[in-house]
Amino acid sequence: MREVYLTDANFQNFIHMLRVVEGLSAGLNTVLSRPVTLKEN
C-alpha cells in the first residue's frame, strides 16, 4: 500500500479515470459501447 494525499482535484481525476477504464472494459453490445444518434431540431 502507498499513502496518498487526497485533494478535491485528485479525487475528481480518480473518478474520471475510473469512468474511462469502465468504458474501455465494457464489452461489445453494452450500453457504453453503443453509438448515440442525436436528433436534429
mmCIF entry with sequence, helices, sheets and N, C-alpha, C, O atoms, coordinates in Angstrom:
data_MODEL
# 
_entry.id   MODEL 
# 
_entity.id                         1 
_entity.type                       polymer 
_entity.pdbx_number_of_molecules   1 
# 
_entity_poly.entity_id                      1 
_entity_poly.type                           'polypeptide(L)' 
_entity_poly.nstd_linkage                   no 
_entity_poly.nstd_monomer                   no 
_entity_poly.pdbx_seq_one_letter_code       MREVYLTDANFQNFIHMLRVVEGLSAGLNTVLSRPVTLKEN 
_entity_poly.pdbx_seq_one_letter_code_can   MREVYLTDANFQNFIHMLRVVEGLSAGLNTVLSRPVTLKEN 
_entity_poly.pdbx_strand_id                 A 
# 
loop_
_entity_poly_seq.entity_id 
_entity_poly_seq.num 
_entity_poly_seq.mon_id 
_entity_poly_seq.hetero 
1 1  MET n 
1 2  ARG n 
1 3  GLU n 
1 4  VAL n 
1 5  TYR n 
1 6  LEU n 
1 7  THR n 
1 8  ASP n 
1 9  ALA n 
1 10 ASN n 
1 11 PHE n 
1 12 GLN n 
1 13 ASN n 
1 14 PHE n 
1 15 ILE n 
1 16 HIS n 
1 17 MET n 
1 18 LEU n 
1 19 ARG n 
1 20 VAL n 
1 21 VAL n 
1 22 GLU n 
1 23 GLY n 
1 24 LEU n 
1 25 SER n 
1 26 ALA n 
1 27 GLY n 
1 28 LEU n 
1 29 ASN n 
1 30 THR n 
1 31 VAL n 
1 32 LEU n 
1 33 SER n 
1 34 ARG n 
1 35 PRO n 
1 36 VAL n 
1 37 THR n 
1 38 LEU n 
1 39 LYS n 
1 40 GLU n 
1 41 ASN n 
# 
_struct_asym.id          A 
_struct_asym.entity_id   1 
# 
loop_
_struct_conf.conf_type_id 
_struct_conf.id 
_struct_conf.pdbx_PDB_helix_id 
_struct_conf.beg_label_comp_id 
_struct_conf.beg_label_asym_id 
_struct_conf.beg_label_seq_id 
_struct_conf.pdbx_beg_PDB_ins_code 
_struct_conf.end_label_comp_id 
_struct_conf.end_label_asym_id 
_struct_conf.end_label_seq_id 
_struct_conf.pdbx_end_PDB_ins_code 
_struct_conf.beg_auth_comp_id 
_struct_conf.beg_auth_asym_id 
_struct_conf.beg_auth_seq_id 
_struct_conf.end_auth_comp_id 
_struct_conf.end_auth_asym_id 
_struct_conf.end_auth_seq_id 
_struct_conf.pdbx_PDB_helix_class 
_struct_conf.details 
_struct_conf.pdbx_PDB_helix_length 
HELX_P HELX_P1 AA1 ASP A 8  ? SER A 25 ? ASP A 8  SER A 25 1 ? 18 
HELX_P HELX_P2 AA2 VAL A 31 ? SER A 33 ? VAL A 31 SER A 33 5 ? 3  
# 
_struct_conf_type.id          HELX_P 
_struct_conf_type.criteria    ? 
_struct_conf_type.reference   ? 
# 
loop_
_atom_site.group_PDB 
_atom_site.id 
_atom_site.type_symbol 
_atom_site.label_atom_id 
_atom_site.label_alt_id 
_atom_site.label_comp_id 
_atom_site.label_asym_id 
_atom_site.label_entity_id 
_atom_site.label_seq_id 
_atom_site.pdbx_PDB_ins_code 
_atom_site.Cartn_x 
_atom_site.Cartn_y 
_atom_site.Cartn_z 
_atom_site.occupancy 
_atom_site.B_iso_or_equiv 
_atom_site.pdbx_formal_charge 
_atom_site.auth_seq_id 
_atom_site.auth_comp_id 
_atom_site.auth_asym_id 
_atom_site.auth_atom_id 
_atom_site.pdbx_PDB_model_num 
ATOM 1   N N  . MET A 1 1  ? 0.840   -1.174 0.000   1.00 0.00 ? 1  MET A N  1 
ATOM 2   C CA . MET A 1 1  ? 0.000   0.000  0.000   1.00 0.00 ? 1  MET A CA 1 
ATOM 3   C C  . MET A 1 1  ? 0.883   1.235  0.000   1.00 0.00 ? 1  MET A C  1 
ATOM 4   O O  . MET A 1 1  ? 2.058   1.201  0.366   1.00 0.00 ? 1  MET A O  1 
ATOM 5   N N  . ARG A 1 2  ? 0.272   2.307  -0.421  1.00 0.00 ? 2  ARG A N  1 
ATOM 6   C CA . ARG A 1 2  ? 1.000   3.565  -0.521  1.00 0.00 ? 2  ARG A CA 1 
ATOM 7   C C  . ARG A 1 2  ? 0.110   4.697  -0.027  1.00 0.00 ? 2  ARG A C  1 
ATOM 8   O O  . ARG A 1 2  ? -1.075  4.752  -0.358  1.00 0.00 ? 2  ARG A O  1 
ATOM 9   N N  . GLU A 1 3  ? 0.671   5.582  0.752   1.00 0.00 ? 3  GLU A N  1 
ATOM 10  C CA . GLU A 1 3  ? -0.091  6.715  1.262   1.00 0.00 ? 3  GLU A CA 1 
ATOM 11  C C  . GLU A 1 3  ? -0.321  7.735  0.144   1.00 0.00 ? 3  GLU A C  1 
ATOM 12  O O  . GLU A 1 3  ? 0.585   8.054  -0.626  1.00 0.00 ? 3  GLU A O  1 
ATOM 13  N N  . VAL A 1 4  ? -1.545  8.232  0.080   1.00 0.00 ? 4  VAL A N  1 
ATOM 14  C CA . VAL A 1 4  ? -1.915  9.194  -0.956  1.00 0.00 ? 4  VAL A CA 1 
ATOM 15  C C  . VAL A 1 4  ? -2.536  10.404 -0.283  1.00 0.00 ? 4  VAL A C  1 
ATOM 16  O O  . VAL A 1 4  ? -3.367  10.268 0.614   1.00 0.00 ? 4  VAL A O  1 
ATOM 17  N N  . TYR A 1 5  ? -2.137  11.563 -0.710  1.00 0.00 ? 5  TYR A N  1 
ATOM 18  C CA . TYR A 1 5  ? -2.737  12.802 -0.202  1.00 0.00 ? 5  TYR A CA 1 
ATOM 19  C C  . TYR A 1 5  ? -3.941  13.130 -1.073  1.00 0.00 ? 5  TYR A C  1 
ATOM 20  O O  . TYR A 1 5  ? -3.812  13.405 -2.266  1.00 0.00 ? 5  TYR A O  1 
ATOM 21  N N  . LEU A 1 6  ? -5.094  13.095 -0.461  1.00 0.00 ? 6  LEU A N  1 
ATOM 22  C CA . LEU A 1 6  ? -6.331  13.281 -1.203  1.00 0.00 ? 6  LEU A CA 1 
ATOM 23  C C  . LEU A 1 6  ? -6.734  14.749 -1.205  1.00 0.00 ? 6  LEU A C  1 
ATOM 24  O O  . LEU A 1 6  ? -6.919  15.365 -0.155  1.00 0.00 ? 6  LEU A O  1 
ATOM 25  N N  . THR A 1 7  ? -6.864  15.285 -2.397  1.00 0.00 ? 7  THR A N  1 
ATOM 26  C CA . THR A 1 7  ? -7.394  16.639 -2.582  1.00 0.00 ? 7  THR A CA 1 
ATOM 27  C C  . THR A 1 7  ? -8.624  16.512 -3.471  1.00 0.00 ? 7  THR A C  1 
ATOM 28  O O  . THR A 1 7  ? -8.868  15.456 -4.054  1.00 0.00 ? 7  THR A O  1 
ATOM 29  N N  . ASP A 1 8  ? -9.387  17.574 -3.570  1.00 0.00 ? 8  ASP A N  1 
ATOM 30  C CA . ASP A 1 8  ? -10.567 17.549 -4.445  1.00 0.00 ? 8  ASP A CA 1 
ATOM 31  C C  . ASP A 1 8  ? -10.165 17.264 -5.891  1.00 0.00 ? 8  ASP A C  1 
ATOM 32  O O  . ASP A 1 8  ? -10.834 16.501 -6.588  1.00 0.00 ? 8  ASP A O  1 
ATOM 33  N N  . ALA A 1 9  ? -9.067  17.880 -6.340  1.00 0.00 ? 9  ALA A N  1 
ATOM 34  C CA . ALA A 1 9  ? -8.613  17.672 -7.722  1.00 0.00 ? 9  ALA A CA 1 
ATOM 35  C C  . ALA A 1 9  ? -8.181  16.227 -7.940  1.00 0.00 ? 9  ALA A C  1 
ATOM 36  O O  . ALA A 1 9  ? -8.509  15.633 -8.967  1.00 0.00 ? 9  ALA A O  1 
ATOM 37  N N  . ASN A 1 10 ? -7.446  15.654 -6.983  1.00 0.00 ? 10 ASN A N  1 
ATOM 38  C CA . ASN A 1 10 ? -7.019  14.260 -7.106  1.00 0.00 ? 10 ASN A CA 1 
ATOM 39  C C  . ASN A 1 10 ? -8.221  13.327 -7.150  1.00 0.00 ? 10 ASN A C  1 
ATOM 40  O O  . ASN A 1 10 ? -8.247  12.380 -7.937  1.00 0.00 ? 10 ASN A O  1 
ATOM 41  N N  . PHE A 1 11 ? -9.198  13.585 -6.324  1.00 0.00 ? 11 PHE A N  1 
ATOM 42  C CA . PHE A 1 11 ? -10.392 12.733 -6.288  1.00 0.00 ? 11 PHE A CA 1 
ATOM 43  C C  . PHE A 1 11 ? -11.155 12.818 -7.595  1.00 0.00 ? 11 PHE A C  1 
ATOM 44  O O  . PHE A 1 11 ? -11.598 11.792 -8.112  1.00 0.00 ? 11 PHE A O  1 
ATOM 45  N N  . GLN A 1 12 ? -11.318 14.009 -8.142  1.00 0.00 ? 12 GLN A N  1 
ATOM 46  C CA . GLN A 1 12 ? -12.022 14.177 -9.416  1.00 0.00 ? 12 GLN A CA 1 
ATOM 47  C C  . GLN A 1 12 ? -11.275 13.472 -10.544 1.00 0.00 ? 12 GLN A C  1 
ATOM 48  O O  . GLN A 1 12 ? -11.897 12.854 -11.408 1.00 0.00 ? 12 GLN A O  1 
ATOM 49  N N  . ASN A 1 13 ? -9.939  13.563 -10.543 1.00 0.00 ? 13 ASN A N  1 
ATOM 50  C CA . ASN A 1 13 ? -9.147  12.852 -11.554 1.00 0.00 ? 13 ASN A CA 1 
ATOM 51  C C  . ASN A 1 13 ? -9.312  11.346 -11.417 1.00 0.00 ? 13 ASN A C  1 
ATOM 52  O O  . ASN A 1 13 ? -9.416  10.640 -12.421 1.00 0.00 ? 13 ASN A O  1 
ATOM 53  N N  . PHE A 1 14 ? -9.336  10.850 -10.195 1.00 0.00 ? 14 PHE A N  1 
ATOM 54  C CA . PHE A 1 14 ? -9.530  9.425  -9.958  1.00 0.00 ? 14 PHE A CA 1 
ATOM 55  C C  . PHE A 1 14 ? -10.881 8.962  -10.499 1.00 0.00 ? 14 PHE A C  1 
ATOM 56  O O  . PHE A 1 14 ? -10.961 7.940  -11.181 1.00 0.00 ? 14 PHE A O  1 
ATOM 57  N N  . ILE A 1 15 ? -11.934 9.707  -10.198 1.00 0.00 ? 15 ILE A N  1 
ATOM 58  C CA . ILE A 1 15 ? -13.274 9.341  -10.674 1.00 0.00 ? 15 ILE A CA 1 
ATOM 59  C C  . ILE A 1 15 ? -13.324 9.361  -12.200 1.00 0.00 ? 15 ILE A C  1 
ATOM 60  O O  . ILE A 1 15 ? -13.910 8.471  -12.815 1.00 0.00 ? 15 ILE A O  1 
ATOM 61  N N  . HIS A 1 16 ? -12.713 10.368 -12.806 1.00 0.00 ? 16 HIS A N  1 
ATOM 62  C CA . HIS A 1 16 ? -12.689 10.471 -14.264 1.00 0.00 ? 16 HIS A CA 1 
ATOM 63  C C  . HIS A 1 16 ? -11.994 9.255  -14.875 1.00 0.00 ? 16 HIS A C  1 
ATOM 64  O O  . HIS A 1 16 ? -12.515 8.651  -15.812 1.00 0.00 ? 16 HIS A O  1 
ATOM 65  N N  . MET A 1 17 ? -10.827 8.893  -14.351 1.00 0.00 ? 17 MET A N  1 
ATOM 66  C CA . MET A 1 17 ? -10.094 7.756  -14.899 1.00 0.00 ? 17 MET A CA 1 
ATOM 67  C C  . MET A 1 17 ? -10.829 6.439  -14.638 1.00 0.00 ? 17 MET A C  1 
ATOM 68  O O  . MET A 1 17 ? -10.759 5.518  -15.452 1.00 0.00 ? 17 MET A O  1 
ATOM 69  N N  . LEU A 1 18 ? -11.525 6.351  -13.518 1.00 0.00 ? 18 LEU A N  1 
ATOM 70  C CA . LEU A 1 18 ? -12.323 5.160  -13.234 1.00 0.00 ? 18 LEU A CA 1 
ATOM 71  C C  . LEU A 1 18 ? -13.411 4.991  -14.290 1.00 0.00 ? 18 LEU A C  1 
ATOM 72  O O  . LEU A 1 18 ? -13.665 3.875  -14.743 1.00 0.00 ? 18 LEU A O  1 
ATOM 73  N N  . ARG A 1 19 ? -14.045 6.072  -14.680 1.00 0.00 ? 19 ARG A N  1 
ATOM 74  C CA . ARG A 1 19 ? -15.084 6.015  -15.718 1.00 0.00 ? 19 ARG A CA 1 
ATOM 75  C C  . ARG A 1 19 ? -14.490 5.678  -17.080 1.00 0.00 ? 19 ARG A C  1 
ATOM 76  O O  . ARG A 1 19 ? -15.111 4.964  -17.868 1.00 0.00 ? 19 ARG A O  1 
ATOM 77  N N  . VAL A 1 20 ? -13.295 6.183  -17.361 1.00 0.00 ? 20 VAL A N  1 
ATOM 78  C CA . VAL A 1 20 ? -12.619 5.857  -18.626 1.00 0.00 ? 20 VAL A CA 1 
ATOM 79  C C  . VAL A 1 20 ? -12.345 4.359  -18.686 1.00 0.00 ? 20 VAL A C  1 
ATOM 80  O O  . VAL A 1 20 ? -12.621 3.716  -19.699 1.00 0.00 ? 20 VAL A O  1 
ATOM 81  N N  . VAL A 1 21 ? -11.804 3.801  -17.608 1.00 0.00 ? 21 VAL A N  1 
ATOM 82  C CA . VAL A 1 21 ? -11.496 2.366  -17.574 1.00 0.00 ? 21 VAL A CA 1 
ATOM 83  C C  . VAL A 1 21 ? -12.773 1.539  -17.685 1.00 0.00 ? 21 VAL A C  1 
ATOM 84  O O  . VAL A 1 21 ? -12.785 0.518  -18.373 1.00 0.00 ? 21 VAL A O  1 
ATOM 85  N N  . GLU A 1 22 ? -13.839 1.959  -17.026 1.00 0.00 ? 22 GLU A N  1 
ATOM 86  C CA . GLU A 1 22 ? -15.113 1.245  -17.145 1.00 0.00 ? 22 GLU A CA 1 
ATOM 87  C C  . GLU A 1 22 ? -15.596 1.245  -18.588 1.00 0.00 ? 22 GLU A C  1 
ATOM 88  O O  . GLU A 1 22 ? -16.101 0.234  -19.076 1.00 0.00 ? 22 GLU A O  1 
ATOM 89  N N  . GLY A 1 23 ? -15.443 2.369  -19.267 1.00 0.00 ? 23 GLY A N  1 
ATOM 90  C CA . GLY A 1 23 ? -15.859 2.451  -20.668 1.00 0.00 ? 23 GLY A CA 1 
ATOM 91  C C  . GLY A 1 23 ? -15.003 1.587  -21.576 1.00 0.00 ? 23 GLY A C  1 
ATOM 92  O O  . GLY A 1 23 ? -15.516 0.964  -22.506 1.00 0.00 ? 23 GLY A O  1 
ATOM 93  N N  . LEU A 1 24 ? -13.701 1.545  -21.314 1.00 0.00 ? 24 LEU A N  1 
ATOM 94  C CA . LEU A 1 24 ? -12.807 0.748  -22.139 1.00 0.00 ? 24 LEU A CA 1 
ATOM 95  C C  . LEU A 1 24 ? -12.993 -0.748 -21.907 1.00 0.00 ? 24 LEU A C  1 
ATOM 96  O O  . LEU A 1 24 ? -12.787 -1.548 -22.819 1.00 0.00 ? 24 LEU A O  1 
ATOM 97  N N  . SER A 1 25 ? -13.375 -1.123 -20.709 1.00 0.00 ? 25 SER A N  1 
ATOM 98  C CA . SER A 1 25 ? -13.512 -2.543 -20.401 1.00 0.00 ? 25 SER A CA 1 
ATOM 99  C C  . SER A 1 25 ? -14.917 -3.080 -20.683 1.00 0.00 ? 25 SER A C  1 
ATOM 100 O O  . SER A 1 25 ? -15.161 -4.278 -20.537 1.00 0.00 ? 25 SER A O  1 
ATOM 101 N N  . ALA A 1 26 ? -15.836 -2.211 -21.083 1.00 0.00 ? 26 ALA A N  1 
ATOM 102 C CA . ALA A 1 26 ? -17.197 -2.669 -21.401 1.00 0.00 ? 26 ALA A CA 1 
ATOM 103 C C  . ALA A 1 26 ? -17.152 -3.512 -22.664 1.00 0.00 ? 26 ALA A C  1 
ATOM 104 O O  . ALA A 1 26 ? -16.463 -3.172 -23.626 1.00 0.00 ? 26 ALA A O  1 
ATOM 105 N N  . GLY A 1 27 ? -17.874 -4.585 -22.655 1.00 0.00 ? 27 GLY A N  1 
ATOM 106 C CA . GLY A 1 27 ? -17.911 -5.469 -23.816 1.00 0.00 ? 27 GLY A CA 1 
ATOM 107 C C  . GLY A 1 27 ? -18.730 -4.865 -24.942 1.00 0.00 ? 27 GLY A C  1 
ATOM 108 O O  . GLY A 1 27 ? -19.420 -3.860 -24.771 1.00 0.00 ? 27 GLY A O  1 
ATOM 109 N N  . LEU A 1 28 ? -18.634 -5.505 -26.094 1.00 0.00 ? 28 LEU A N  1 
ATOM 110 C CA . LEU A 1 28 ? -19.441 -5.054 -27.224 1.00 0.00 ? 28 LEU A CA 1 
ATOM 111 C C  . LEU A 1 28 ? -20.911 -5.301 -26.928 1.00 0.00 ? 28 LEU A C  1 
ATOM 112 O O  . LEU A 1 28 ? -21.261 -6.192 -26.155 1.00 0.00 ? 28 LEU A O  1 
ATOM 113 N N  . ASN A 1 29 ? -21.760 -4.508 -27.546 1.00 0.00 ? 29 ASN A N  1 
ATOM 114 C CA . ASN A 1 29 ? -23.212 -4.595 -27.384 1.00 0.00 ? 29 ASN A CA 1 
ATOM 115 C C  . ASN A 1 29 ? -23.668 -4.274 -25.963 1.00 0.00 ? 29 ASN A C  1 
ATOM 116 O O  . ASN A 1 29 ? -24.695 -4.782 -25.512 1.00 0.00 ? 29 ASN A O  1 
ATOM 117 N N  . THR A 1 30 ? -22.929 -3.454 -25.274 1.00 0.00 ? 30 THR A N  1 
ATOM 118 C CA . THR A 1 30 ? -23.370 -2.964 -23.980 1.00 0.00 ? 30 THR A CA 1 
ATOM 119 C C  . THR A 1 30 ? -23.782 -1.516 -24.145 1.00 0.00 ? 30 THR A C  1 
ATOM 120 O O  . THR A 1 30 ? -23.528 -0.905 -25.183 1.00 0.00 ? 30 THR A O  1 
ATOM 121 N N  . VAL A 1 31 ? -24.399 -0.983 -23.153 1.00 0.00 ? 31 VAL A N  1 
ATOM 122 C CA . VAL A 1 31 ? -24.876 0.399  -23.220 1.00 0.00 ? 31 VAL A CA 1 
ATOM 123 C C  . VAL A 1 31 ? -23.714 1.355  -23.478 1.00 0.00 ? 31 VAL A C  1 
ATOM 124 O O  . VAL A 1 31 ? -23.858 2.314  -24.236 1.00 0.00 ? 31 VAL A O  1 
ATOM 125 N N  . LEU A 1 32 ? -22.561 1.102  -22.851 1.00 0.00 ? 32 LEU A N  1 
ATOM 126 C CA . LEU A 1 32 ? -21.418 2.002  -23.016 1.00 0.00 ? 32 LEU A CA 1 
ATOM 127 C C  . LEU A 1 32 ? -20.805 1.926  -24.404 1.00 0.00 ? 32 LEU A C  1 
ATOM 128 O O  . LEU A 1 32 ? -20.141 2.870  -24.832 1.00 0.00 ? 32 LEU A O  1 
ATOM 129 N N  . SER A 1 33 ? -21.013 0.815  -25.125 1.00 0.00 ? 33 SER A N  1 
ATOM 130 C CA . SER A 1 33 ? -20.374 0.671  -26.427 1.00 0.00 ? 33 SER A CA 1 
ATOM 131 C C  . SER A 1 33 ? -21.284 1.043  -27.601 1.00 0.00 ? 33 SER A C  1 
ATOM 132 O O  . SER A 1 33 ? -20.836 1.063  -28.748 1.00 0.00 ? 33 SER A O  1 
ATOM 133 N N  . ARG A 1 34 ? -22.549 1.337  -27.323 1.00 0.00 ? 34 ARG A N  1 
ATOM 134 C CA . ARG A 1 34 ? -23.481 1.664  -28.401 1.00 0.00 ? 34 ARG A CA 1 
ATOM 135 C C  . ARG A 1 34 ? -23.333 3.119  -28.828 1.00 0.00 ? 34 ARG A C  1 
ATOM 136 O O  . ARG A 1 34 ? -23.209 4.002  -27.979 1.00 0.00 ? 34 ARG A O  1 
ATOM 137 N N  . PRO A 1 35 ? -23.344 3.377  -30.132 1.00 0.00 ? 35 PRO A N  1 
ATOM 138 C CA . PRO A 1 35 ? -23.304 4.768  -30.592 1.00 0.00 ? 35 PRO A CA 1 
ATOM 139 C C  . PRO A 1 35 ? -24.610 5.495  -30.274 1.00 0.00 ? 35 PRO A C  1 
ATOM 140 O O  . PRO A 1 35 ? -25.668 4.873  -30.181 1.00 0.00 ? 35 PRO A O  1 
ATOM 141 N N  . VAL A 1 36 ? -24.528 6.767  -30.116 1.00 0.00 ? 36 VAL A N  1 
ATOM 142 C CA . VAL A 1 36 ? -25.692 7.582  -29.797 1.00 0.00 ? 36 VAL A CA 1 
ATOM 143 C C  . VAL A 1 36 ? -26.045 8.400  -31.033 1.00 0.00 ? 36 VAL A C  1 
ATOM 144 O O  . VAL A 1 36 ? -25.166 9.005  -31.646 1.00 0.00 ? 36 VAL A O  1 
ATOM 145 N N  . THR A 1 37 ? -27.309 8.423  -31.399 1.00 0.00 ? 37 THR A N  1 
ATOM 146 C CA . THR A 1 37 ? -27.768 9.225  -32.517 1.00 0.00 ? 37 THR A CA 1 
ATOM 147 C C  . THR A 1 37 ? -28.459 10.462 -31.959 1.00 0.00 ? 37 THR A C  1 
ATOM 148 O O  . THR A 1 37 ? -29.427 10.351 -31.206 1.00 0.00 ? 37 THR A O  1 
ATOM 149 N N  . LEU A 1 38 ? -27.966 11.633 -32.326 1.00 0.00 ? 38 LEU A N  1 
ATOM 150 C CA . LEU A 1 38 ? -28.554 12.878 -31.853 1.00 0.00 ? 38 LEU A CA 1 
ATOM 151 C C  . LEU A 1 38 ? -29.661 13.321 -32.797 1.00 0.00 ? 38 LEU A C  1 
ATOM 152 O O  . LEU A 1 38 ? -29.528 13.237 -34.018 1.00 0.00 ? 38 LEU A O  1 
ATOM 153 N N  . LYS A 1 39 ? -30.738 13.787 -32.222 1.00 0.00 ? 39 LYS A N  1 
ATOM 154 C CA . LYS A 1 39 ? -31.857 14.270 -33.028 1.00 0.00 ? 39 LYS A CA 1 
ATOM 155 C C  . LYS A 1 39 ? -31.643 15.734 -33.360 1.00 0.00 ? 39 LYS A C  1 
ATOM 156 O O  . LYS A 1 39 ? -31.202 16.520 -32.520 1.00 0.00 ? 39 LYS A O  1 
ATOM 157 N N  . GLU A 1 40 ? -31.962 16.089 -34.602 1.00 0.00 ? 40 GLU A N  1 
ATOM 158 C CA . GLU A 1 40 ? -31.872 17.487 -35.014 1.00 0.00 ? 40 GLU A CA 1 
ATOM 159 C C  . GLU A 1 40 ? -33.198 18.177 -34.728 1.00 0.00 ? 40 GLU A C  1 
ATOM 160 O O  . GLU A 1 40 ? -34.260 17.580 -34.906 1.00 0.00 ? 40 GLU A O  1 
ATOM 161 N N  . ASN A 1 41 ? -33.146 19.412 -34.294 1.00 0.00 ? 41 ASN A N  1 
ATOM 162 C CA . ASN A 1 41 ? -34.377 20.169 -34.007 1.00 0.00 ? 41 ASN A CA 1 
ATOM 163 C C  . ASN A 1 41 ? -34.902 20.809 -35.247 1.00 0.00 ? 41 ASN A C  1 
ATOM 164 O O  . ASN A 1 41 ? -35.930 21.486 -35.204 1.00 0.00 ? 41 ASN A O  1 
# 
